[in-house]
Amino acid sequence: MAQWGEPHGKEFALRLYTAGLIGSEPALVLHGGGNVSVKSNAWSIHRDEIETICVKATGRDMSLLAPDDLPAIELAPLRRLRAIENLDDVAMVNEIRRCLLDASAPTPSIETLVHAFLPHRFIDHSHADAVLCLTNQPNGEELIRRVIDDRVAIAPYVKPGFELARTVANVVEANPGVEGVVLMQHGLLTFAEDARTSYERHIAIVDACERFVAERTSGASIPVSFRCEESARVLAAKVAPMLRGLLANPTGDADRPWRRMILDWRCGDEVLSIVNSQAARKLAESGPLTGDHLIRTRRRALYLENPEWANTAALRDRLAKAVEAFRDEYLTYIDRNGGSAEGEEVAPRVVLLPGAGAFGWGSTKAEAKIATDIAEHTLLTKSRAERMGDFVTLPDNRLFEMEYRGLQRAKLHSSNARPLAGQVVAISGGAGAIGSAIAEVCAEAGAHVALTDVDAGRAAR
């Protein structure tokens, strides 16, 4: 904290510190989710004092925030935007960027105006699993009120951005003295005049929700409906190459005809118990915990009931039909909600297979891991929600407006420009001079490289 406090001030350093505490807990935020802010003062080039707000840059990981990831914005012009009736995303981002103190700074969070319209100095926002487990119930508001009483205000689901900012400001003004706001099917905001109080309020509210969920689900279980003698590892090794081929997308480029995806795989006891359960199809085909996850996982997972593990040809045939049906249904979903399917790649990003576990896919191993991390947390939270009641999600039109929103999709960084992107290269004798040189060239060309060698020590080095 001292390294940041010196040039930026103590409050800024405390902001980064408590943001890191929230960001390091996957049950609160995952992979760039959530955001934080702090209000302070700065000096212009003319030595005029300016009230500012520093907000997390969009897509940045809260566990790794550095000073540049919390750009400063002039606050007064942002607050004036509240008087406007409508502000689309392009205009909103333009106004926010226009008010940056450093024109080269990264673009602040989509929820910058939520922070700007509130008076509190420190604001913390997460997508806590335990909170979402309650808000995504048919009687979610009643459950939240039972658990947290009047310490928080409750805001209905509203599209993040300008509309949400005005809604939250109105809710807080109507409920003076609250410690935070629960955003239905979205997450939690807490605030205070100092970093510690805002953080401790956040943790206390999440802890209360976690204890309530634990009490309501104690002893409850979802019956297992699928069993297989072979291990999940054996089954995954059998099916992963099939899926890799089926999920590849034609490019129309003769030199590189297929755009392939990379796999990440999970088969922990909890994941397997859910994927093998009677509720697996319902949980797979219901929507996400929060719309923020959609760009990584799509609105639902692909689920194949009772895979024919003993018959490879039959298994591949069923998977091929299931993937094709998924693509067709997704194109219909896009069209039904007024979007354009032209050029859209709509293969599954998460595949759940009884016996084998959960498979996440992305254009790189890192992106695949993000998809699977989110899918795993989603499965565990949905399972708890199902055991305590009935998991419900947002309607398709609300999901679509988040999934195909430009501000969200801008967070995705394609690495397909490199010639070997999406390819996996296995090199034997990889520890030798020739093998390691080939590995470096392939990696620089975008490939994921696996080195093998009879000398394990040399290969490791």
DRENDOSE-773536 format. One line per field, with one value per residue (C-alpha): residue number from 1; residue in three letters; chain; x, y negated, z. Coordinates in pm, 1 decimal. Layout:
! DRENDOSE-773536
pos <- NUM; ...
code <- ala; ...
unit <- A; ...
X <- X; ...
Y <- Y; ...
Z <- Z; ...
! end
This chain:
! DRENDOSE-773536
pos <- 1; 2; 3; 4; 5; 6; 7; 8; 9; 10; 11; 12; 13; 14; 15; 16; 17; 18; 19; 20; 21; 22; 23; 24; 25; 26; 27; 28; 29; 30; 31; 32; 33; 34; 35; 36; 37; 38; 39; 40; 41; 42; 43; 44; 45; 46; 47; 48; 49; 50; 51; 52; 53; 54; 55; 56; 57; 58; 59; 60; 61; 62; 63; 64; 65; 66; 67; 68; 69; 70; 71; 72; 73; 74; 75; 76; 77; 78; 79; 80; 81; 82; 83; 84; 85; 86; 87; 88; 89; 90; 91; 92; 93; 94; 95; 96; 97; 98; 99; 100; 101; 102; 103; 104; 105; 106; 107; 108; 109; 110; 111; 112; 113; 114; 115; 116; 117; 118; 119; 120; 121; 122; 123; 124; 125; 126; 127; 128; 129; 130; 131; 132; 133; 134; 135; 136; 137; 138; 139; 140; 141; 142; 143; 144; 145; 146; 147; 148; 149; 150; 151; 152; 153; 154; 155; 156; 157; 158; 159; 160; 161; 162; 163; 164; 165; 166; 167; 168; 169; 170; 171; 172; 173; 174; 175; 176; 177; 178; 179; 180; 181; 182; 183; 184; 185; 186; 187; 188; 189; 190; 191; 192; 193; 194; 195; 196; 197; 198; 199; 200; 201; 202; 203; 204; 205; 206; 207; 208; 209; 210; 211; 212; 213; 214; 215; 216; 217; 218; 219; 220; 221; 222; 223; 224; 225; 226; 227; 228; 229; 230; 231; 232; 233; 234; 235; 236; 237; 238; 239; 240; 241; 242; 243; 244; 245; 246; 247; 248; 249; 250; 251; 252; 253; 254; 255; 256; 257; 258; 259; 260; 261; 262; 263; 264; 265; 266; 267; 268; 269; 270; 271; 272; 273; 274; 275; 276; 277; 278; 279; 280; 281; 282; 283; 284; 285; 286; 287; 288; 289; 290; 291; 292; 293; 294; 295; 296; 297; 298; 299; 300; 301; 302; 303; 304; 305; 306; 307; 308; 309; 310; 311; 312; 313; 314; 315; 316; 317; 318; 319; 320; 321; 322; 323; 324; 325; 326; 327; 328; 329; 330; 331; 332; 333; 334; 335; 336; 337; 338; 339; 340; 341; 342; 343; 344; 345; 346; 347; 348; 349; 350; 351; 352; 353; 354; 355; 356; 357; 358; 359; 360; 361; 362; 363; 364; 365; 366; 367; 368; 369; 370; 371; 372; 373; 374; 375; 376; 377; 378; 379; 380; 381; 382; 383; 384; 385; 386; 387; 388; 389; 390; 391; 392; 393; 394; 395; 396; 397; 398; 399; 400; 401; 402; 403; 404; 405; 406; 407; 408; 409; 410; 411; 412; 413; 414; 415; 416; 417; 418; 419; 420; 421; 422; 423; 424; 425; 426; 427; 428; 429; 430; 431; 432; 433; 434; 435; 436; 437; 438; 439; 440; 441; 442; 443; 444; 445; 446; 447; 448; 449; 450; 451; 452; 453; 454; 455; 456; 457; 458; 459; 460; 461
code <- met; ala; gln; trp; gly; glu; pro; his; gly; lys; glu; phe; ala; leu; arg; leu; tyr; thr; ala; gly; leu; ile; gly; ser; glu; pro; ala; leu; val; leu; his; gly; gly; gly; asn; val; ser; val; lys; ser; asn; ala; trp; ser; ile; his; arg; asp; glu; ile; glu; thr; ile; cys; val; lys; ala; thr; gly; arg; asp; met; ser; leu; leu; ala; pro; asp; asp; leu; pro; ala; ile; glu; leu; ala; pro; leu; arg; arg; leu; arg; ala; ile; glu; asn; leu; asp; asp; val; ala; met; val; asn; glu; ile; arg; arg; cys; leu; leu; asp; ala; ser; ala; pro; thr; pro; ser; ile; glu; thr; leu; val; his; ala; phe; leu; pro; his; arg; phe; ile; asp; his; ser; his; ala; asp; ala; val; leu; cys; leu; thr; asn; gln; pro; asn; gly; glu; glu; leu; ile; arg; arg; val; ile; asp; asp; arg; val; ala; ile; ala; pro; tyr; val; lys; pro; gly; phe; glu; leu; ala; arg; thr; val; ala; asn; val; val; glu; ala; asn; pro; gly; val; glu; gly; val; val; leu; met; gln; his; gly; leu; leu; thr; phe; ala; glu; asp; ala; arg; thr; ser; tyr; glu; arg; his; ile; ala; ile; val; asp; ala; cys; glu; arg; phe; val; ala; glu; arg; thr; ser; gly; ala; ser; ile; pro; val; ser; phe; arg; cys; glu; glu; ser; ala; arg; val; leu; ala; ala; lys; val; ala; pro; met; leu; arg; gly; leu; leu; ala; asn; pro; thr; gly; asp; ala; asp; arg; pro; trp; arg; arg; met; ile; leu; asp; trp; arg; cys; gly; asp; glu; val; leu; ser; ile; val; asn; ser; gln; ala; ala; arg; lys; leu; ala; glu; ser; gly; pro; leu; thr; gly; asp; his; leu; ile; arg; thr; arg; arg; arg; ala; leu; tyr; leu; glu; asn; pro; glu; trp; ala; asn; thr; ala; ala; leu; arg; asp; arg; leu; ala; lys; ala; val; glu; ala; phe; arg; asp; glu; tyr; leu; thr; tyr; ile; asp; arg; asn; gly; gly; ser; ala; glu; gly; glu; glu; val; ala; pro; arg; val; val; leu; leu; pro; gly; ala; gly; ala; phe; gly; trp; gly; ser; thr; lys; ala; glu; ala; lys; ile; ala; thr; asp; ile; ala; glu; his; thr; leu; leu; thr; lys; ser; arg; ala; glu; arg; met; gly; asp; phe; val; thr; leu; pro; asp; asn; arg; leu; phe; glu; met; glu; tyr; arg; gly; leu; gln; arg; ala; lys; leu; his; ser; ser; asn; ala; arg; pro; leu; ala; gly; gln; val; val; ala; ile; ser; gly; gly; ala; gly; ala; ile; gly; ser; ala; ile; ala; glu; val; cys; ala; glu; ala; gly; ala; his; val; ala; leu; thr; asp; val; asp; ala; gly; arg; ala; ala; arg
unit <- A; A; A; A; A; A; A; A; A; A; A; A; A; A; A; A; A; A; A; A; A; A; A; A; A; A; A; A; A; A; A; A; A; A; A; A; A; A; A; A; A; A; A; A; A; A; A; A; A; A; A; A; A; A; A; A; A; A; A; A; A; A; A; A; A; A; A; A; A; A; A; A; A; A; A; A; A; A; A; A; A; A; A; A; A; A; A; A; A; A; A; A; A; A; A; A; A; A; A; A; A; A; A; A; A; A; A; A; A; A; A; A; A; A; A; A; A; A; A; A; A; A; A; A; A; A; A; A; A; A; A; A; A; A; A; A; A; A; A; A; A; A; A; A; A; A; A; A; A; A; A; A; A; A; A; A; A; A; A; A; A; A; A; A; A; A; A; A; A; A; A; A; A; A; A; A; A; A; A; A; A; A; A; A; A; A; A; A; A; A; A; A; A; A; A; A; A; A; A; A; A; A; A; A; A; A; A; A; A; A; A; A; A; A; A; A; A; A; A; A; A; A; A; A; A; A; A; A; A; A; A; A; A; A; A; A; A; A; A; A; A; A; A; A; A; A; A; A; A; A; A; A; A; A; A; A; A; A; A; A; A; A; A; A; A; A; A; A; A; A; A; A; A; A; A; A; A; A; A; A; A; A; A; A; A; A; A; A; A; A; A; A; A; A; A; A; A; A; A; A; A; A; A; A; A; A; A; A; A; A; A; A; A; A; A; A; A; A; A; A; A; A; A; A; A; A; A; A; A; A; A; A; A; A; A; A; A; A; A; A; A; A; A; A; A; A; A; A; A; A; A; A; A; A; A; A; A; A; A; A; A; A; A; A; A; A; A; A; A; A; A; A; A; A; A; A; A; A; A; A; A; A; A; A; A; A; A; A; A; A; A; A; A; A; A; A; A; A; A; A; A; A; A; A; A; A; A; A; A; A; A; A; A; A; A; A; A; A; A; A; A; A; A; A; A; A; A; A; A; A; A; A; A; A; A; A; A; A; A; A; A; A; A; A; A; A; A; A; A; A; A; A; A; A; A; A; A; A; A; A; A
X <- 0.0; 290.6; 414.2; 83.7; 21.1; 328.7; 236.1; -142.7; -242.6; -357.9; -722.9; -629.6; -394.8; -667.7; -903.6; -665.3; -601.6; -964.6; -1041.3; -771.7; -932.5; -1264.2; -1103.1; -904.7; -1222.4; -1384.0; -1711.7; -1738.3; -1606.4; -1460.0; -1227.0; -1279.6; -1619.0; -1730.1; -1597.7; -1490.3; -1448.5; -1319.6; -1394.2; -1120.1; -971.8; -711.3; -551.6; -583.4; -294.8; -425.1; -406.4; -784.8; -909.3; -1129.5; -1354.1; -1281.7; -1392.8; -1152.2; -1334.2; -1201.6; -1132.6; -1361.7; -1261.7; -970.0; -916.3; -976.3; -723.2; -448.1; -537.8; -255.0; -294.0; -339.8; -636.6; -831.9; -854.5; -958.9; -1263.2; -1396.4; -1706.1; -1925.6; -1998.6; -2083.6; -2336.0; -2506.7; -2588.0; -2846.1; -3085.3; -3089.6; -3380.6; -3200.5; -2835.0; -2727.1; -2404.4; -2203.7; -2296.8; -2238.9; -1889.7; -1807.9; -1913.5; -1716.2; -1403.7; -1441.5; -1415.6; -1102.0; -815.5; -575.3; -702.4; -490.4; -637.5; -830.7; -1209.6; -1377.3; -1638.6; -1979.0; -2118.4; -1916.1; -2233.4; -2370.5; -2070.3; -2082.2; -2450.6; -2405.8; -2259.5; -2045.7; -1667.9; -1598.3; -1819.9; -1772.6; -1963.2; -1951.5; -2145.3; -2135.1; -2253.7; -2448.4; -2636.6; -2723.8; -2839.3; -3112.5; -3193.5; -3242.6; -3538.3; -3907.5; -3937.4; -3585.8; -3675.2; -3856.1; -3555.0; -3311.1; -3526.3; -3548.9; -3172.1; -3051.5; -3357.3; -3331.5; -2952.8; -2981.7; -3216.3; -3331.4; -3328.0; -3511.7; -3313.4; -3227.7; -2989.9; -2641.0; -2521.2; -2711.9; -3051.8; -2915.9; -2727.8; -3045.1; -3239.9; -2980.9; -2951.3; -3329.7; -3345.1; -3069.4; -3226.8; -3556.1; -3378.3; -3130.1; -2889.4; -2870.2; -2533.6; -2578.2; -2807.2; -2889.0; -2930.9; -3175.9; -3020.5; -2705.3; -2510.5; -2434.9; -2323.8; -2195.3; -2064.3; -1919.1; -1694.7; -1391.6; -1256.2; -1265.1; -1629.6; -1747.2; -1548.1; -1663.2; -2025.5; -1984.4; -1839.1; -2097.3; -2387.8; -2240.2; -2165.1; -2526.2; -2647.2; -2400.9; -2514.9; -2880.6; -2822.1; -2622.1; -2904.7; -3169.7; -2972.8; -2840.5; -2931.6; -3090.7; -2950.1; -3033.6; -3058.3; -2792.9; -2939.7; -2627.0; -2349.5; -2057.5; -1782.6; -1513.0; -1337.1; -1411.5; -1053.7; -1096.6; -1429.1; -1293.4; -996.6; -1242.8; -1477.1; -1251.0; -1110.8; -1465.5; -1583.3; -1280.3; -1365.7; -1739.7; -1697.7; -1454.4; -1592.5; -1528.4; -1353.0; -1387.7; -1009.2; -838.4; -510.2; -674.4; -1012.3; -1105.2; -1110.1; -1054.6; -1107.4; -903.7; -1033.6; -1039.9; -1194.9; -1332.7; -1433.4; -1428.6; -1664.2; -1916.0; -1917.7; -1965.1; -2243.7; -2433.9; -2366.3; -2476.6; -2790.5; -3158.0; -3148.2; -2851.7; -3051.8; -3254.8; -2942.8; -2752.1; -3030.5; -3129.5; -2957.7; -2653.1; -2630.1; -2574.3; -2573.0; -2207.0; -2106.5; -2277.4; -1992.4; -1785.3; -2037.5; -2334.3; -2684.3; -2685.4; -2459.0; -2482.4; -2597.0; -2611.0; -2824.6; -2699.9; -2403.5; -2331.5; -1984.2; -1952.9; -2029.0; -1790.2; -1970.7; -2309.3; -2159.6; -2008.0; -2329.7; -2536.2; -2281.7; -2279.4; -2658.2; -2659.4; -2397.5; -2584.3; -2913.3; -2740.9; -2613.2; -2954.6; -3132.1; -2879.1; -2924.3; -3299.7; -3244.5; -3040.9; -3301.0; -3591.5; -3436.6; -3369.9; -3001.2; -2804.6; -2660.2; -2436.8; -2080.6; -2171.8; -1995.8; -2250.7; -2095.6; -2130.6; -1876.7; -1966.2; -2046.4; -2172.2; -2148.6; -2265.0; -1973.6; -1707.9; -1779.1; -1767.6; -1579.8; -1507.4; -1394.5; -1221.1; -990.6; -699.9; -634.2; -675.4; -1017.6; -1122.3; -1023.6; -1232.9; -1535.5; -1488.7; -1426.6; -1753.3; -1935.6; -1815.5; -1922.0; -2251.7; -2321.7; -2244.2; -2456.1; -2746.2; -2737.2; -2765.3; -3043.2; -3228.3; -3193.5; -3335.8; -3614.6; -3621.7; -3347.7; -3485.5; -3299.6; -3361.0; -3583.3; -3415.5; -3461.1; -3272.9; -2997.3; -2964.3; -2923.1; -2623.7; -2468.5; -2469.0; -2400.9; -2101.6; -1959.6; -1953.7; -1820.3; -1537.1; -1393.6; -1319.8; -982.3; -946.9; -610.1; -711.8; -501.0; -189.2; -150.6; -150.7; -407.8; -636.4; -394.4; -229.5; 122.8; 285.4; 663.9; 863.8; 1224.0; 1113.0; 1399.2; 1663.2; 1791.1; 1585.4; 1269.4; 1277.8; 1342.4; 1042.2; 837.1; 927.9; 838.3; 503.4; 418.4; 499.9; 264.7; -17.5; -13.6; -55.7; 257.4; 306.5; 667.5; 755.0; 1097.7; 1245.7; 1444.5; 1168.9; 1412.6; 1536.4; 1181.6; 1075.9; 1366.0
Y <- 0.0; -234.3; -219.9; -370.4; -600.7; -809.8; -962.6; -912.1; -966.0; -740.2; -713.8; -606.5; -344.2; -216.9; -202.1; 23.9; 235.7; 314.1; 363.2; 629.5; 800.9; 824.0; 918.2; 1204.2; 1384.6; 1577.9; 1603.5; 1222.6; 1148.2; 1340.5; 1231.6; 859.7; 851.6; 599.4; 249.0; -6.1; -380.5; -658.9; -1031.5; -1284.5; -1609.5; -1690.5; -2002.7; -2117.7; -2259.6; -2603.5; -2499.8; -2487.9; -2230.3; -1965.6; -1713.3; -1374.1; -1014.9; -728.3; -422.9; -82.2; -56.7; 174.9; 541.1; 499.2; 768.7; 625.2; 860.7; 706.9; 336.9; 86.4; -293.0; -321.5; -83.2; -339.2; -641.1; -977.3; -1156.1; -1506.2; -1449.0; -1757.3; -1702.2; -1338.3; -1433.4; -1674.0; -1378.8; -1259.1; -1528.1; -1378.3; -1146.7; -908.3; -846.3; -564.5; -370.5; -556.4; -897.6; -778.8; -649.0; -966.6; -1185.1; -974.6; -976.0; -1350.1; -1404.2; -1194.5; -1391.2; -1187.3; -1154.6; -841.8; -658.8; -333.2; -355.8; -341.4; -83.2; -61.5; -144.1; -462.8; -671.5; -445.5; -552.4; -914.1; -969.0; -848.1; -1086.9; -835.2; -856.4; -480.9; -237.8; 137.6; 352.7; 732.0; 1019.1; 1225.3; 1584.2; 1590.2; 1270.3; 1397.3; 1726.9; 1527.6; 1263.1; 1531.4; 1686.4; 1622.5; 1453.1; 1308.6; 965.1; 1119.3; 1340.8; 1049.6; 846.1; 1138.6; 1182.2; 820.3; 627.6; 250.8; 224.9; 224.4; 85.5; 313.0; 211.6; 409.4; 543.7; 260.9; 263.9; 167.4; -174.8; -502.0; -352.1; -162.5; -469.3; -676.7; -391.7; -333.6; -704.7; -731.8; -422.0; -548.5; -893.4; -728.6; -518.2; -750.4; -584.3; -245.4; -68.2; 59.1; 164.9; 516.4; 517.5; 794.2; 1060.6; 851.9; 807.7; 589.7; 229.8; 101.4; -243.5; -457.8; -755.2; -534.1; -224.4; 5.6; -56.6; -5.5; 317.9; 452.2; 373.9; 566.1; 872.4; 865.6; 861.7; 1140.4; 1344.0; 1308.8; 1433.6; 1724.4; 1834.4; 1814.6; 2021.5; 2277.9; 2313.8; 2349.2; 2609.2; 2812.7; 3176.2; 3105.5; 3277.0; 3332.4; 3705.5; 3846.8; 3999.4; 4096.4; 4337.6; 4470.7; 4718.2; 4539.4; 4241.1; 3884.3; 3855.9; 4151.5; 4018.8; 3666.1; 3800.0; 3983.8; 3692.7; 3386.9; 3445.6; 3497.5; 3172.5; 2982.0; 3083.6; 3024.7; 2678.9; 2558.8; 2293.0; 2270.4; 1949.0; 1952.2; 1904.4; 2177.2; 2124.5; 2157.3; 2326.5; 2372.8; 2150.3; 2384.4; 2343.2; 2449.0; 2659.4; 2622.2; 2907.6; 2952.7; 3276.6; 3200.2; 3398.0; 3113.5; 3047.1; 3416.0; 3457.1; 3170.0; 3276.7; 3630.4; 3515.8; 3511.1; 3130.5; 3111.9; 3033.2; 2760.0; 2598.5; 2620.7; 2470.9; 2193.6; 1856.9; 1714.5; 1581.4; 1230.9; 1081.5; 984.7; 1349.9; 1391.2; 1282.7; 1569.6; 1851.8; 1767.2; 1772.5; 2146.5; 2452.3; 2747.4; 3055.3; 3412.7; 3649.9; 4010.3; 4003.0; 4335.0; 4371.0; 4734.7; 4654.7; 4400.4; 4365.4; 4315.0; 4065.1; 3857.1; 3865.8; 3741.6; 3470.8; 3352.4; 3322.3; 3148.6; 2890.9; 2821.8; 2782.2; 2544.6; 2328.9; 2321.8; 2229.1; 1954.5; 1800.2; 1804.1; 1635.4; 1359.1; 1307.3; 1315.7; 1032.8; 810.4; 882.9; 969.6; 1320.5; 1233.5; 1330.2; 1448.4; 1754.0; 1927.1; 2255.2; 2349.9; 2208.9; 2451.0; 2821.8; 3040.2; 3417.8; 3664.5; 3878.7; 3645.9; 3305.7; 2949.9; 2833.9; 2466.8; 2337.1; 2023.7; 1894.2; 1932.6; 2142.9; 1831.3; 1754.7; 2118.2; 2107.5; 1793.8; 1966.4; 2274.4; 2076.7; 1892.6; 2212.1; 2391.6; 2110.6; 2084.1; 2456.8; 2459.2; 2150.3; 2268.3; 2600.2; 2428.0; 2206.2; 2511.0; 2693.2; 2399.6; 2316.6; 2257.9; 2088.4; 1825.9; 1607.1; 1302.1; 1330.4; 1374.9; 1014.7; 892.2; 1148.5; 1055.3; 684.2; 769.2; 1046.2; 848.0; 509.1; 335.2; 225.1; 584.4; 743.9; 491.1; 679.8; 978.2; 968.2; 1190.2; 1349.0; 1516.4; 1283.7; 1493.9; 1781.0; 2066.4; 1922.3; 2193.7; 2471.1; 2713.7; 2822.0; 3123.1; 3143.8; 3458.6; 3403.4; 3058.9; 3013.0; 3018.2; 2717.6; 2787.0; 2884.4; 2582.8; 2347.1; 2489.3; 2448.3; 2079.8; 2012.7; 2192.7; 2009.8; 1674.0; 1767.7; 1810.5; 2187.5; 2360.6; 2574.7; 2898.7; 3012.8; 3378.3; 3530.0; 3845.5; 3615.6; 3467.7; 3240.0; 3075.7; 3039.0; 2865.5; 2620.8
Z <- 0.0; 76.1; -284.1; -402.4; -108.1; -173.2; -512.5; -501.6; -141.0; 140.6; 34.7; -317.0; -174.8; 57.9; -238.9; -427.7; -118.4; -38.6; -408.6; -404.9; -109.3; -292.5; -622.4; -470.0; -358.7; -648.3; -455.9; -493.5; -842.7; -1135.6; -1415.3; -1450.3; -1280.8; -1018.5; -976.1; -715.8; -687.0; -464.7; -479.3; -409.1; -545.4; -805.4; -950.3; -1308.8; -1510.9; -1409.5; -1041.0; -1010.2; -761.5; -928.1; -756.5; -912.9; -902.0; -969.7; -1109.9; -1208.2; -1581.4; -1772.0; -1775.6; -1533.4; -1270.9; -923.2; -766.1; -980.9; -989.4; -1024.2; -1010.3; -1388.6; -1365.6; -1162.5; -1398.5; -1254.2; -1399.9; -1334.9; -1123.0; -1171.9; -1545.2; -1475.5; -1208.4; -1448.0; -1674.4; -1424.8; -1546.7; -1897.3; -1973.5; -2207.4; -2285.4; -2514.5; -2464.7; -2728.2; -2586.4; -2228.9; -2301.7; -2494.0; -2199.7; -1953.1; -2168.5; -2230.8; -1854.2; -1799.4; -1649.3; -1860.6; -2217.1; -2270.7; -1969.5; -2018.1; -2045.8; -1702.5; -1607.2; -1773.4; -1426.9; -1376.1; -1350.4; -1075.3; -867.2; -981.4; -899.7; -540.4; -280.4; -88.9; -104.3; -130.2; -324.2; -369.4; -619.1; -654.5; -809.9; -489.8; -540.4; -212.7; -295.5; -644.2; -495.5; -318.9; -579.9; -846.9; -664.6; -744.5; -401.8; -410.0; -275.2; 21.3; 98.6; 80.4; 314.4; 557.8; 563.9; 563.7; 693.0; 642.5; 614.6; 236.2; -24.0; -304.9; -670.8; -939.4; -1232.4; -1469.6; -1764.4; -1635.9; -1741.3; -1748.0; -1667.3; -1367.5; -1241.2; -1224.4; -1064.0; -791.0; -713.4; -676.8; -454.4; -223.7; -194.5; -99.9; 165.0; 341.1; 579.3; 407.6; 392.2; 40.5; -241.2; -355.0; -732.7; -820.2; -1046.8; -1063.7; -741.2; -439.1; -379.0; -46.6; 36.7; 313.9; 375.8; 437.1; 264.8; 565.5; 650.0; 291.2; 264.5; 602.7; 518.5; 196.0; 365.8; 646.5; 400.9; 188.0; 501.7; 620.2; 280.2; 285.2; 631.0; 530.4; 215.0; 414.7; 666.6; 397.5; 199.7; 494.3; 439.9; 100.8; -205.1; -570.1; -654.5; -886.3; -1201.9; -1398.2; -1304.3; -1504.4; -1414.4; -1613.7; -1458.2; -1561.7; -1692.8; -1928.6; -2056.7; -2104.0; -2303.0; -2526.9; -2592.2; -2595.8; -2948.9; -3079.4; -2926.1; -3053.5; -3407.3; -3374.8; -3221.3; -3488.1; -3721.0; -4096.9; -4197.5; -4576.0; -4592.5; -4796.6; -4611.9; -4273.1; -4319.9; -3953.3; -3648.0; -3355.9; -2983.5; -2682.6; -2392.5; -2015.7; -1814.6; -1461.1; -1288.3; -914.3; -692.5; -666.9; -1040.0; -1119.8; -865.4; -1029.3; -1389.0; -1298.8; -1115.8; -1209.2; -1218.2; -1457.3; -1771.1; -1600.6; -1452.4; -1780.9; -1989.0; -1748.9; -1780.6; -1602.0; -1247.2; -1382.5; -1730.4; -1687.9; -1745.0; -2081.8; -2305.2; -2164.0; -2131.0; -2357.6; -2212.5; -2155.7; -2166.3; -2401.7; -2207.6; -2339.6; -2137.0; -2087.9; -2328.9; -2507.3; -2359.9; -2468.2; -2834.3; -2981.1; -3314.6; -3148.6; -2902.4; -3180.8; -3380.4; -3086.7; -3005.4; -3366.7; -3369.2; -3030.1; -3137.8; -3461.8; -3272.8; -3029.5; -3316.4; -3484.9; -3163.3; -3091.1; -3433.1; -3372.3; -3034.3; -3200.8; -3472.6; -3226.1; -3027.6; -3325.8; -3370.3; -3680.1; -3700.5; -3996.1; -3916.2; -3567.1; -3428.4; -3205.2; -3092.7; -2723.5; -2480.5; -2199.0; -2244.5; -1958.2; -1997.7; -1730.9; -1623.1; -1765.4; -1606.2; -1739.1; -2049.9; -2116.0; -2454.3; -2574.0; -2844.7; -2599.7; -2292.1; -2076.9; -2227.4; -2188.9; -1822.1; -1769.5; -1924.0; -1706.7; -1387.2; -1441.4; -1542.5; -1229.3; -995.4; -1181.0; -1143.5; -771.6; -703.3; -919.1; -738.5; -401.3; -534.3; -663.8; -331.2; -138.6; -381.4; -755.0; -957.4; -1196.3; -1441.0; -1655.3; -1964.7; -2301.6; -2412.1; -2104.7; -2156.9; -2523.1; -2451.2; -2230.7; -2440.3; -2765.0; -2613.3; -2766.9; -2431.5; -2311.2; -2626.5; -2634.5; -2335.2; -2558.4; -2725.0; -3030.6; -3086.0; -3412.1; -3625.4; -3571.6; -3821.5; -3565.9; -3325.1; -3191.4; -3294.7; -3052.5; -3144.1; -2975.2; -3015.9; -2938.6; -2844.5; -2732.2; -2487.0; -2757.9; -2949.4; -3261.6; -3070.6; -2841.5; -3134.0; -3320.3; -3002.4; -2976.1; -3339.7; -3305.4; -2982.4; -3140.9; -3426.6; -3173.9; -3115.6; -2780.8; -2755.7; -2563.1; -2523.0; -2472.8; -2419.3; -2271.0; -2038.6; -1816.8; -1635.0; -1953.5; -2082.9; -1762.3; -1787.1
! end
